[in-house]
């Protein structure tokens, strides 16, 4: 970058000291002005392109209130069941980003979700859409199959690693579910403790509840 430097003098405590002052050349100012004009032109082009795309999507030409009504008719169910074979997001949430943004709030906030765990195996990975911000949704969990201790520990470990961001179980009056939910309570109380120590405590917990007629596989 071409610059001219000239020496000026500044008064400091009655003494004159040399001071460097940078002066950007006229050529440099011209280059900066052209760059600014290019950026402005690029933003204008992007805005025009986005506008044309919006106009090419028929739904986006409808009033927002009518779009929301259509989204509710398509996306709302009595209960959205999520399991190993039914876990994809609706196609409407994989379309043009403005439609996705508008429809997502309705799908996630106005639906009720039921996540199935078979043999206590956490079928959804930690960053799956069902797990992200799960506590802010109307979400219930049901456990099918057998009481598999190894699978439950995998679930408990995810709960521990995520510090509760991955969902756990809560007591619901069913003896088996209540025993498992207390294991999550133990893990929650030990979030700051290394998993190896938590694992040891859980094994003692397992041995204790086996005497309460819980059969593990």
C-alpha positions as CSV (number, residue, x, y, z in Angstrom):
1,X,0.0,0.0,0.0
2,X,1.6,3.3,-1.2
3,X,1.8,5.9,1.6
4,X,3.6,9.2,2.0
5,X,5.1,10.1,5.4
6,X,5.9,13.6,6.4
7,X,7.5,14.9,9.6
8,X,5.6,17.5,11.6
9,X,6.3,19.1,14.9
10,X,4.1,18.9,18.0
11,X,4.4,20.9,21.2
12,X,4.9,18.7,24.3
13,X,5.7,20.2,27.7
14,X,7.4,23.1,26.0
15,X,9.7,20.9,23.9
16,X,9.3,20.3,20.2
17,X,9.3,16.6,19.2
18,X,9.1,15.1,15.7
19,X,5.8,13.4,15.0
20,X,5.1,11.0,12.2
21,X,1.8,11.6,10.3
22,X,0.6,9.2,7.7
23,X,-1.0,10.6,4.6
24,X,-2.8,8.2,2.3
25,X,-2.0,8.9,-1.3
26,X,-4.7,9.9,-3.8
27,X,-4.2,6.6,-5.6
28,X,-4.9,4.7,-2.4
29,X,-8.1,6.7,-1.7
30,X,-9.3,5.9,-5.2
31,X,-8.7,2.1,-4.6
32,X,-10.7,2.2,-1.4
33,X,-13.5,4.1,-3.0
34,X,-13.8,1.5,-5.8
35,X,-13.8,-1.3,-3.2
36,X,-16.6,0.3,-1.3
37,X,-18.6,0.8,-4.5
38,X,-18.0,-2.9,-5.5
39,X,-19.3,-4.1,-2.1
40,X,-22.4,-1.9,-2.4
41,X,-23.0,-3.3,-5.9
42,X,-22.6,-6.9,-4.7
43,X,-25.1,-6.3,-1.8
44,X,-27.6,-4.8,-4.2
45,X,-27.3,-7.7,-6.6
46,X,-27.8,-10.2,-3.7
47,X,-30.9,-8.4,-2.5
48,X,-32.4,-8.5,-6.1
49,X,-31.6,-12.2,-6.4
50,X,-33.2,-13.0,-3.1
51,X,-36.3,-11.0,-4.1
52,X,-36.6,-12.9,-7.4
53,X,-36.3,-16.2,-5.5
54,X,-39.0,-15.2,-3.1
55,X,-41.3,-14.3,-6.0
56,X,-40.5,-17.7,-7.6
57,X,-41.9,-19.5,-4.5
58,X,-45.7,-19.4,-4.7
59,X,-46.2,-19.8,-0.9
60,X,-44.1,-16.7,-0.2
61,X,-46.6,-14.6,-2.2
62,X,-49.4,-15.5,0.3
63,X,-50.0,-13.2,3.3
64,X,-48.1,-14.5,6.4
65,X,-51.3,-15.3,8.3
66,X,-52.5,-17.6,5.5
67,X,-49.1,-19.2,5.3
68,X,-49.1,-20.0,9.0
69,X,-52.6,-21.5,8.7
70,X,-51.3,-23.8,5.9
71,X,-48.3,-24.7,7.9
72,X,-50.5,-25.7,10.8
73,X,-52.7,-27.9,8.6
74,X,-49.6,-29.7,7.3
75,X,-47.3,-29.9,10.3
76,X,-49.5,-30.3,13.4
77,X,-50.3,-33.8,14.7
78,X,-51.9,-35.2,17.8
79,X,-48.5,-36.6,18.8
80,X,-45.3,-36.7,16.7
81,X,-43.7,-40.1,17.4
82,X,-39.9,-40.3,17.1
83,X,-38.1,-43.6,17.1
84,X,-35.4,-45.5,15.2
85,X,-37.5,-45.7,12.0
86,X,-39.5,-42.4,12.2
87,X,-37.2,-39.5,13.0
88,X,-36.8,-37.4,9.8
89,X,-37.9,-33.8,9.8
90,X,-40.9,-33.0,7.5
91,X,-40.0,-32.1,3.9
92,X,-41.4,-28.6,4.4
93,X,-38.6,-27.9,6.9
94,X,-36.0,-28.8,4.2
95,X,-37.1,-26.2,1.6
96,X,-36.3,-22.6,0.9
97,X,-34.8,-21.0,4.1
98,X,-37.6,-18.5,4.7
99,X,-40.3,-21.2,4.5
100,X,-38.1,-23.4,6.8
101,X,-37.7,-20.6,9.4
102,X,-41.4,-19.8,9.4
103,X,-42.6,-23.4,9.5
104,X,-40.0,-24.6,12.1
105,X,-41.4,-22.5,14.9
106,X,-44.9,-24.0,14.4
107,X,-43.6,-27.6,14.1
108,X,-41.4,-27.5,17.1
109,X,-43.3,-25.2,19.5
110,X,-46.9,-26.3,18.8
111,X,-46.5,-30.0,18.4
112,X,-46.3,-32.7,21.1
113,X,-43.5,-35.2,20.7
114,X,-43.2,-38.8,22.0
115,X,-39.7,-40.2,21.8
116,X,-39.5,-44.0,22.0
117,X,-36.5,-45.7,23.6
118,X,-36.3,-49.4,22.8
119,X,-34.5,-51.5,25.4
120,X,-33.4,-48.2,26.9
121,X,-31.2,-47.5,23.9
122,X,-30.9,-43.8,23.1
123,X,-31.8,-44.0,19.4
124,X,-31.2,-40.3,18.7
125,X,-27.7,-39.0,18.6
126,X,-26.8,-36.1,20.9
127,X,-27.1,-33.4,18.2
128,X,-30.2,-34.8,16.5
129,X,-33.1,-32.3,16.0
130,X,-35.2,-34.1,18.6
131,X,-32.6,-33.6,21.3
132,X,-31.7,-29.9,20.6
133,X,-33.5,-27.6,23.0
134,X,-35.7,-30.6,24.0
135,X,-36.6,-29.1,27.4
136,X,-38.3,-26.2,25.7
137,X,-40.7,-28.5,23.8
138,X,-43.7,-30.5,24.8
139,X,-41.8,-33.8,24.8
140,X,-42.5,-37.1,26.5
141,X,-40.4,-40.3,26.6
142,X,-41.5,-43.9,26.6
143,X,-39.4,-47.0,27.2
144,X,-40.3,-50.2,25.3
145,X,-38.8,-53.6,25.4
146,X,-36.4,-54.8,28.1
147,X,-34.5,-53.1,31.0
148,X,-31.1,-53.2,29.4
149,X,-28.5,-51.9,31.9
150,X,-25.7,-51.4,29.3
151,X,-28.0,-49.3,27.1
152,X,-29.2,-47.3,30.1
153,X,-25.6,-46.5,31.0
154,X,-24.9,-45.3,27.5
155,X,-27.9,-43.0,27.9
156,X,-26.7,-41.9,31.3
157,X,-23.2,-41.2,30.0
158,X,-24.7,-38.9,27.2
159,X,-26.7,-37.1,29.9
160,X,-23.5,-36.6,32.0
161,X,-21.4,-35.5,29.0
162,X,-24.0,-33.0,27.9
163,X,-24.6,-31.7,31.5
164,X,-28.3,-32.4,31.0
165,X,-28.7,-31.0,27.4
166,X,-29.4,-34.6,26.3
167,X,-32.7,-35.6,27.9
168,X,-33.1,-37.8,31.0
169,X,-36.1,-39.5,32.5
170,X,-38.5,-38.1,35.2
171,X,-40.6,-40.0,37.7
172,X,-44.1,-40.8,36.5
173,X,-45.4,-43.2,39.1
174,X,-44.3,-46.4,37.3
175,X,-41.8,-48.3,39.5
176,X,-39.3,-49.2,36.8
177,X,-39.3,-45.7,35.3
178,X,-39.0,-44.2,38.7
179,X,-35.9,-46.3,39.5
180,X,-34.3,-45.3,36.2
181,X,-35.2,-41.6,36.8
182,X,-33.4,-41.7,40.1
183,X,-30.2,-42.9,38.3
184,X,-30.5,-39.7,36.2
185,X,-30.8,-37.8,39.5
186,X,-27.6,-39.4,40.7
187,X,-25.8,-38.4,37.5
188,X,-27.1,-34.9,37.6
189,X,-25.8,-34.5,41.2
190,X,-22.4,-35.6,39.9
191,X,-22.0,-33.5,36.7
192,X,-18.8,-32.0,38.0
193,X,-17.3,-35.5,38.7
194,X,-15.4,-37.6,36.2
195,X,-17.5,-40.3,34.5
196,X,-15.4,-43.2,35.9
197,X,-16.4,-42.2,39.4
198,X,-20.0,-41.8,38.4
199,X,-19.9,-45.2,36.7
200,X,-18.8,-46.8,40.0
201,X,-21.6,-45.1,41.9
202,X,-24.1,-46.3,39.3
203,X,-23.0,-49.9,39.7
204,X,-23.6,-49.7,43.4
205,X,-27.0,-48.2,42.6
206,X,-27.8,-51.0,40.2
207,X,-26.9,-53.6,42.8
208,X,-29.2,-51.9,45.3
209,X,-32.2,-51.8,43.1
210,X,-31.8,-55.4,41.9
211,X,-32.9,-56.3,45.4
212,X,-36.1,-54.4,44.7
213,X,-37.2,-57.0,42.0
214,X,-35.8,-55.1,39.0
215,X,-34.6,-57.5,36.4
216,X,-31.9,-56.3,34.0
217,X,-30.9,-57.9,30.8
